Amino acid sequence: MKNIGVIQARLGSTRLPNKMLLVLKEKPIIEWVIRRVLKSELLDKVILAIPDNKVNDVLEMYVKNLNLDIEIFRGNENDVVKRFYDAVKKYKPLNVVRICADNPLISPKEIDNLIKFFQNKDIDYAYNHIPKNNLYPDGLGAEIVKFEVLEKIYNNAMLKEEREHIFNYIWNNQNKFKIETFNPENEFLQKPYIKLDIDTFDDYYKLWKLDININSTDVDIIKEYEEKTKKGII
């Protein structure tokens, strides 16, 4: 298997509790993420990796009832590295794409652009989910590593913050890894000042005001965001 996408999600957020099940245009955020990710043409498999505790039972039940082509993996809540690694290790894919469930407007096209970029480079890690050294809006893309790099993280990350956040070990040891990012091919999407991920209720409320649907393209979403911004609605 070449590319596996892992959606990282949980209901235990402290800043915005139960946000995965908050409704955005008649569908919960987690459904937005899953349905949009499944439109990627280069992901061979998609796994939802959620904590193995009672709090997240309702999240598993909701996703199962969607009857979509997604595997659900339950694993360690606090050791996110272990949860990730355990979710994919039996498949031993070439690459692993991390998808944050805080990004309901994630673009399947930008996931594929990330994979293409990564496959054409001799690097360990690439990203386009945040505007760090690139011109991407916050929340359209994802992160990707070679499976062997994920194994290295699993075996070597020792600090608590490196186990709780999947790629902190890479950022803490940048001299050991080849890291790259890139800009959107479509210049219209080159808007790093736009925030589309959901961390707080204010973030959620802004997206709730957008006239979009679960199938809206990234271009339509950015157009709508800018229109609502100009009108002072968000």
Wavefront OBJ file of the C-alpha trace (Angstrom):
o trace
v 0.000 0.000 0.000
v 1.411 3.369 -1.020
v -0.441 6.181 0.799
v -2.562 5.878 3.928
v -4.417 8.871 5.324
v -4.941 8.996 9.081
v -7.567 11.366 10.450
v -6.714 12.338 14.015
v -9.842 13.096 16.046
v -11.251 13.082 19.574
v -14.140 14.490 21.554
v -12.105 15.553 24.572
v -11.000 18.998 23.383
v -10.657 21.429 26.292
v -11.068 24.639 24.263
v -14.129 23.422 22.362
v -15.575 20.223 23.897
v -17.263 17.724 21.549
v -16.392 19.847 18.514
v -16.226 16.821 16.222
v -19.999 16.517 16.560
v -20.779 20.234 16.269
v -23.048 20.735 13.273
v -21.867 22.721 10.282
v -24.576 23.100 7.608
v -26.593 20.134 8.911
v -23.631 17.742 9.204
v -21.157 17.266 12.072
v -17.600 18.489 11.559
v -16.214 14.941 11.568
v -18.474 14.040 8.639
v -17.233 17.060 6.684
v -13.659 15.948 7.215
v -14.243 12.304 6.286
v -16.356 12.919 3.197
v -13.952 15.514 1.837
v -10.854 13.387 2.531
v -12.414 10.379 0.803
v -12.466 12.408 -2.417
v -8.666 12.286 -2.557
v -7.525 10.327 -5.606
v -4.112 9.365 -4.216
v -5.003 7.984 -0.794
v -5.236 4.196 -0.944
v -6.871 3.937 2.465
v -8.283 6.277 5.117
v -8.224 5.484 8.841
v -9.936 7.402 11.627
v -7.677 7.181 14.689
v -9.544 8.045 17.887
v -8.847 7.456 21.601
v -9.872 4.157 23.165
v -12.074 5.547 25.927
v -15.806 5.797 26.624
v -15.964 9.492 25.768
v -15.230 8.671 22.128
v -17.653 5.746 21.819
v -20.316 8.065 20.426
v -17.861 9.341 17.822
v -17.117 5.799 16.678
v -20.816 4.968 16.558
v -21.646 8.026 14.468
v -18.894 7.326 11.924
v -19.809 3.631 11.677
v -23.392 4.596 10.894
v -22.218 6.673 7.934
v -21.268 3.415 6.181
v -18.362 5.053 4.394
v -15.134 3.464 3.201
v -13.131 4.304 6.307
v -11.491 2.145 8.947
v -11.836 3.115 12.600
v -8.880 2.522 14.913
v -9.057 2.996 18.682
v -5.780 3.648 20.485
v -3.915 5.470 23.232
v -5.431 8.876 24.000
v -2.325 10.692 25.255
v 0.398 8.879 23.330
v -0.711 10.081 19.910
v 2.468 8.785 18.272
v 1.627 5.266 19.438
v -1.988 5.623 18.275
v -0.803 6.700 14.832
v 1.828 4.042 14.503
v -0.453 1.267 15.736
v -3.145 2.368 13.274
v -0.946 1.857 10.209
v 1.828 -0.577 11.169
v 0.090 -3.699 9.867
v -0.165 -2.134 6.406
v 3.407 -0.826 6.280
v 2.545 1.826 3.681
v 5.157 3.802 1.832
v 3.796 7.105 3.140
v 1.456 8.249 5.919
v -0.657 11.403 5.568
v -1.802 13.027 8.805
v -5.168 14.760 8.532
v -6.309 16.972 11.380
v -10.036 16.702 12.099
v -10.002 20.388 13.096
v -10.023 21.120 9.350
v -13.608 20.555 8.108
v -12.885 22.421 4.856
v -9.832 20.362 3.969
v -9.264 20.150 0.230
v -8.907 16.675 -1.332
v -7.096 18.325 -4.228
v -4.544 19.849 -1.868
v -4.065 16.489 -0.159
v -3.219 15.067 -3.575
v -0.945 18.019 -4.368
v 0.893 17.334 -1.120
v 1.331 13.662 -2.001
v 2.562 14.516 -5.509
v 5.032 17.048 -4.134
v 6.325 14.553 -1.577
v 6.676 11.705 -4.048
v 8.759 13.858 -6.385
v 11.217 14.817 -3.643
v 13.827 12.960 -1.623
v 12.547 14.239 1.722
v 11.226 12.890 5.024
v 8.348 15.250 5.816
v 6.230 17.810 3.961
v 3.182 19.877 4.818
v 0.663 22.357 3.429
v -1.890 22.523 6.277
v -0.541 25.715 7.873
v 0.953 28.950 6.462
v 4.486 28.319 7.719
v 7.096 29.232 5.084
v 4.375 28.966 2.441
v 1.302 30.866 1.203
v -1.397 28.343 2.132
v -4.526 29.273 4.075
v -4.674 27.566 7.468
v -6.748 24.388 7.165
v -6.768 23.318 3.502
v -3.974 20.759 3.508
v -2.274 18.019 5.493
v 1.118 16.559 6.516
v 3.011 13.587 5.084
v 5.937 11.401 6.154
v 7.542 8.205 4.993
v 6.399 5.234 7.075
v 10.018 4.622 8.052
v 10.135 8.145 9.498
v 6.999 7.449 11.518
v 8.743 4.331 12.861
v 11.742 6.441 13.790
v 9.503 8.874 15.673
v 7.757 5.994 17.431
v 11.053 4.475 18.557
v 12.913 7.669 19.474
v 10.479 10.325 20.686
v 10.805 10.442 24.482
v 9.477 13.807 25.611
v 5.821 14.084 26.616
v 5.223 16.855 24.073
v 6.773 14.635 21.385
v 4.362 11.802 22.177
v 1.285 14.050 22.391
v 1.893 15.805 19.063
v 2.786 13.482 16.241
v 5.486 15.494 14.470
v 7.028 17.530 17.311
v 9.969 15.143 17.283
v 10.725 16.170 13.702
v 10.554 19.874 14.528
v 12.703 19.358 17.620
v 15.326 17.547 15.510
v 15.257 19.397 12.208
v 18.924 18.611 11.580
v 18.008 14.924 11.295
v 15.204 15.287 8.745
v 14.623 16.743 5.294
v 11.595 19.038 5.648
v 9.930 20.957 2.829
v 6.749 22.830 2.010
v 5.413 24.621 -1.073
v 2.861 27.167 -2.270
v -0.566 26.467 -3.803
v -0.389 25.942 -7.575
v -3.537 28.036 -7.891
v -2.452 31.594 -7.066
v -6.003 32.425 -5.986
v -5.504 30.129 -2.987
v -2.315 31.902 -1.902
v -3.874 33.579 1.106
v -1.968 32.695 4.312
v -4.002 35.187 6.354
v -7.167 33.075 6.050
v -7.898 30.678 8.911
v -10.209 27.770 8.129
v -9.440 25.387 10.983
v -11.515 25.199 14.162
v -9.824 25.658 17.535
v -12.386 27.820 19.330
v -16.103 28.603 19.216
v -15.287 31.847 17.377
v -13.558 29.824 14.641
v -16.597 27.554 14.399
v -19.035 30.480 14.276
v -17.121 32.112 11.400
v -17.318 28.962 9.297
v -20.956 28.494 10.272
v -21.704 31.874 8.643
v -20.280 30.821 5.278
v -22.716 29.908 2.517
v -21.019 26.639 1.612
v -21.802 22.930 1.536
v -19.871 19.745 2.137
v -18.995 19.488 -1.568
v -17.800 23.081 -2.013
v -14.420 23.387 -3.716
v -11.487 25.114 -2.065
v -11.829 28.004 -4.542
v -15.538 28.433 -3.739
v -14.756 28.381 -0.023
v -12.048 31.046 -0.287
v -14.295 33.228 -2.497
v -17.119 32.964 0.024
v -14.784 33.661 2.944
v -13.440 36.805 1.285
v -16.916 38.005 0.323
v -18.207 37.586 3.880
v -15.073 39.297 5.212
v -15.537 42.322 2.924
v -19.142 42.633 4.089
v -18.015 42.491 7.730
v -20.042 39.338 8.381
v -17.010 37.439 9.628
l 1 2 3 4 5 6 7 8 9 10 11 12 13 14 15 16 17 18 19 20 21 22 23 24 25 26 27 28 29 30 31 32 33 34 35 36 37 38 39 40 41 42 43 44 45 46 47 48 49 50 51 52 53 54 55 56 57 58 59 60 61 62 63 64 65 66 67 68 69 70 71 72 73 74 75 76 77 78 79 80 81 82 83 84 85 86 87 88 89 90 91 92 93 94 95 96 97 98 99 100 101 102 103 104 105 106 107 108 109 110 111 112 113 114 115 116 117 118 119 120 121 122 123 124 125 126 127 128 129 130 131 132 133 134 135 136 137 138 139 140 141 142 143 144 145 146 147 148 149 150 151 152 153 154 155 156 157 158 159 160 161 162 163 164 165 166 167 168 169 170 171 172 173 174 175 176 177 178 179 180 181 182 183 184 185 186 187 188 189 190 191 192 193 194 195 196 197 198 199 200 201 202 203 204 205 206 207 208 209 210 211 212 213 214 215 216 217 218 219 220 221 222 223 224 225 226 227 228 229 230 231 232 233 234
